[in-house]
């Protein structure tokens, strides 16, 4: 088995489960290299030459820092690309004459993205569902008893009701929305999140029996499923009634570009940044989420 800590191979007999896991990891690395190639093609289409150079060099640094042998060939590709960009970044030759010719077909990219999501989030059902909606385009989201689909433009009412206009939480007119049922898996998992009460109680005034904020920002760092699904979100209209907390989870599903660190695998970082590029290219993929939150106070 390959040991990520010391970079050596342990001479031990491998179980069927171990072999299956290693096969999945190999597939993950292969997908990461494909994602890089697709990212490179997208970057080459940018109007700004500096963005092309920054993206490729940033990606190169992150993969180099991993020190994983599986990325050696990818690193060589990136070094070659950097030399190409350094020599031709200021000229028209920096842009491919026919970028579509070398690109994946839309169906091939969609299939790859879905397989990547299944592999990344095979144990994270909420994260997998939300990423599927994002990758498949929110306006095409299938019917589900878990949520009600809110069409683009419906966010205008919510912006006004919850005072989201001209804030970083404002819903864009082109964004679709999904209002989850109180019986949905997402609503239940958020309501049962162990650290949620600890984060919210700081804003509760025992003397008045009310919260001093109508919007409370929360994080989901202690649960991998919710961390990948939401990361951070906002609780709207927090109240306590008959010994139970009630509120509305609100989140805009989008991605921030990340940098490699010791605690995140290069594959996860690569996938995250690739999805970030997708949302930059297709802003309508960004959608918002609403879900009721209830737990005993």
C-alpha positions in Angstrom: 0.0 0.0 0.0 1.3 3.5 -0.8 2.0 5.4 2.3 1.2 9.1 1.9 3.1 10.1 5.0 6.5 8.8 4.1 6.1 8.3 0.3 7.0 4.6 0.5 5.3 1.4 -0.3 4.5 -0.9 2.6 5.1 -4.6 1.8 1.9 -6.1 3.2 -0.8 -8.3 1.9 -3.7 -6.3 0.6 -7.3 -7.2 1.3 -10.0 -6.9 -1.4 -11.3 -3.8 0.4 -7.8 -2.2 0.3 -7.4 -3.1 -3.4 -10.8 -1.6 -4.2 -9.9 1.6 -2.2 -6.6 1.9 -4.0 -8.4 1.6 -7.3 -10.7 4.4 -6.3 -7.8 6.6 -5.4 -6.1 5.9 -8.7 -9.3 6.8 -10.5 -9.4 10.0 -8.4 -5.8 10.9 -9.4 -6.6 10.2 -13.1 -9.7 12.4 -12.9 -7.6 15.1 -11.3 -5.2 15.1 -14.3 -8.2 15.3 -16.6 -9.6 18.1 -14.6 -6.3 20.0 -14.9 -6.3 19.5 -18.7 -9.9 20.8 -18.9 -9.0 23.7 -16.6 -6.1 24.6 -18.9 -8.4 24.7 -21.9 -10.8 27.0 -20.1 -8.0 29.2 -18.9 -6.6 29.5 -22.5 -10.0 30.9 -23.6 -9.9 33.8 -21.0 -9.7 37.2 -22.6 -7.1 38.3 -20.0 -3.7 36.8 -20.7 -2.6 37.5 -17.1 -5.5 35.3 -15.8 -4.2 32.5 -18.0 -0.7 32.7 -16.6 -1.8 33.1 -12.9 -4.2 30.1 -13.1 -1.7 27.7 -14.5 1.2 28.8 -12.3 -1.1 28.6 -9.2 -2.2 25.2 -10.1 1.3 24.1 -10.8 2.5 25.2 -7.3 -0.4 23.3 -5.6 0.3 20.0 -7.4 4.0 20.3 -6.8 3.5 20.8 -3.1 1.7 17.5 -2.8 4.8 15.5 -3.6 2.7 12.6 -4.9 4.4 10.5 -7.6 1.1 10.2 -9.5 1.4 13.9 -10.4 4.9 13.8 -11.9 3.7 13.6 -15.4 1.1 16.3 -14.8 3.8 18.6 -13.4 5.9 18.1 -16.5 2.9 19.1 -18.7 2.4 22.2 -16.6 6.1 23.1 -16.8 5.9 22.9 -20.6 2.8 25.0 -20.5 4.4 27.6 -18.4 7.3 28.0 -20.8 4.9 28.3 -23.6 3.0 31.0 -21.8 6.1 32.9 -20.8 7.2 33.1 -24.4 3.9 33.9 -26.0 1.7 35.4 -23.3 1.8 38.9 -24.8 1.0 37.8 -28.3 -2.0 36.5 -30.2 -0.4 33.1 -30.3 -1.1 32.7 -26.6 -4.7 31.9 -27.6 -5.3 28.6 -29.4 -6.4 29.0 -33.0 -9.1 26.4 -32.6 -9.6 25.6 -28.9 -12.8 23.7 -29.4 -10.9 21.1 -31.4 -9.0 19.8 -28.4 -11.8 20.3 -25.9 -14.0 17.6 -24.4 -17.5 17.3 -25.7 -20.1 18.8 -23.4 -21.4 15.3 -22.6 -17.9 13.9 -21.9 -17.2 16.8 -19.5 -20.6 16.3 -17.8 -20.0 12.6 -17.3 -16.5 13.2 -15.9 -17.8 15.8 -13.5 -20.6 13.5 -12.2 -18.2 10.6 -11.7 -15.8 12.9 -9.9 -18.6 14.1 -7.6 -19.7 10.5 -6.9 -16.1 9.6 -6.0 -15.5 12.7 -3.8 -18.8 12.6 -2.0 -19.7 8.9 -1.9 -20.2 9.2 1.9 -21.6 12.7 1.8 -25.2 12.5 0.6 -26.1 16.2 1.0 -22.9 17.4 -0.6 -23.3 14.9 -3.5 -26.9 16.1 -4.2 -26.1 19.8 -4.2 -23.1 19.3 -6.4 -25.2 17.3 -8.8 -27.7 20.1 -9.0 -24.8 22.5 -9.7 -23.1 20.3 -12.3 -26.4 19.4 -14.1 -27.5 23.1 -14.1 -30.1 24.2 -11.5 -32.8 25.0 -14.0 -32.7 21.4 -15.1 -32.9 19.9 -11.5 -35.1 16.9 -11.4 -38.3 16.7 -9.3 -37.7 15.6 -5.7 -39.9 15.3 -2.6 -36.9 16.7 -0.7 -37.3 20.3 -2.0 -39.4 22.7 -4.0 -37.7 24.3 -7.0 -37.9 28.1 -7.0 -37.4 29.6 -10.5 -35.0 32.4 -11.4 -36.4 35.8 -10.3 -38.0 34.4 -7.1 -35.1 35.6 -5.1 -36.2 39.2 -5.4 -39.0 38.7 -2.8 -36.5 37.0 -0.4 -34.0 39.8 -0.8 -36.6 42.3 0.3 -38.1 40.2 3.1 -34.8 39.3 4.7 -32.9 42.6 3.9 -30.4 40.8 1.7 -30.2 43.5 -1.0 -26.7 45.1 -1.5 -25.1 42.6 0.8 -22.9 39.6 0.1 -26.0 37.4 0.6 -28.1 39.1 -2.1 -29.7 36.6 -4.5 -29.1 37.4 -8.2 -32.0 37.6 -10.5 -30.7 34.7 -12.6 -30.2 32.3 -9.6 -32.6 29.4 -9.1 -33.5 28.3 -5.6 -34.4 25.2 -3.7 -36.6 25.3 -0.6 -36.1 22.1 1.3 -38.8 20.4 3.3 -38.6 20.1 7.1 -38.6 16.3 6.5 -35.7 16.4 4.0 -32.3 14.8 4.8 -30.6 18.2 4.6 -33.0 19.9 7.0 -32.6 17.0 9.5 -28.8 16.9 9.3 -28.5 20.7 9.8 -31.0 20.6 12.8 -29.0 17.7 14.3 -25.6 19.4 13.8 -23.9 19.1 17.2 -22.2 22.5 17.2 -25.1 24.6 15.9 -26.5 25.5 19.2 -23.1 26.6 20.5 -22.7 29.0 17.6 -26.2 30.4 17.9 -26.5 30.9 21.7 -24.0 33.7 21.7 -26.6 35.9 20.1 -29.5 35.0 22.5 -30.5 37.4 25.2 -31.8 35.5 28.2 -33.4 38.6 29.7 -35.5 39.5 26.7 -35.9 36.0 25.4 -34.9 37.2 21.9 -32.0 37.1 19.6 -30.1 40.3 19.0 -29.5 39.5 15.3 -32.0 38.4 12.6 -29.3 36.8 10.6 -26.7 34.6 12.2 -23.7 33.2 10.3 -22.7 29.6 11.1 -20.1 27.2 10.0 -20.1 23.4 9.6 -16.5 22.5 10.2 -17.2 19.4 12.3 -19.1 17.3 9.8 -17.6 16.4 6.4 -21.0 16.0 4.7 -22.3 19.5 5.8 -18.9 21.1 5.4 -18.7 20.1 1.7 -22.4 20.8 1.2 -22.6 24.2 2.9 -19.3 25.1 4.4 -20.8 28.2 6.0 -24.4 29.5 5.9 -26.8 31.9 7.5 -29.7 31.3 9.9 -32.6 33.7 9.2 -35.3 34.7 11.6 -34.0 32.8 14.7 -36.6 32.4 17.4 -37.3 30.2 20.4 -40.8 28.9 21.1 -42.0 26.4 23.6 -38.4 25.3 24.3 -37.5 24.7 20.7 -35.3 26.7 18.4 -36.7 27.7 15.0 -34.9 29.3 12.1 -34.4 29.2 8.3 -31.1 28.0 6.9 -30.0 30.2 3.9 -27.0 29.6 1.8 -25.8 30.6 -1.7 -24.2 27.5 -3.2 -21.0 28.6 -4.8 -17.3 28.0 -4.6 -14.3 30.0 -3.4 -11.0 29.4 -5.0 -8.7 27.5 -2.6 -5.0 27.0 -2.1 -3.4 23.7 -1.3 -2.8 23.1 2.4 -1.7 20.1 4.4 -5.3 19.0 5.4 -6.8 19.0 1.9 -5.9 16.5 -0.8 -4.7 18.0 -4.1 -7.6 16.2 -5.8 -10.2 17.9 -3.6 -8.5 21.2 -4.1 -8.3 20.6 -7.9 -12.0 19.7 -8.1 -13.0 22.7 -6.0 -11.1 25.1 -8.1 -12.4 23.5 -11.3 -16.0 24.0 -10.1 -15.1 27.6 -9.2 -14.0 28.1 -12.9 -17.4 26.6 -14.0 -19.3 29.1 -11.9 -17.2 31.9 -13.2 -17.9 30.8 -16.8 -21.6 30.0 -16.1 -22.9 32.3 -13.3 -26.4 30.8 -13.6 -25.0 27.6 -12.0 -24.9 29.4 -8.6 -28.2 28.8 -6.7 -29.6 29.4 -3.2 -30.9 27.0 -0.6 -33.6 27.4 2.1 -34.2 24.8 4.8 -36.1 24.9 8.1 -34.0 24.3 11.2 -35.6 23.1 14.5 -34.0 21.6 17.6 -34.7 21.5 21.3 -33.2 24.5 23.0 
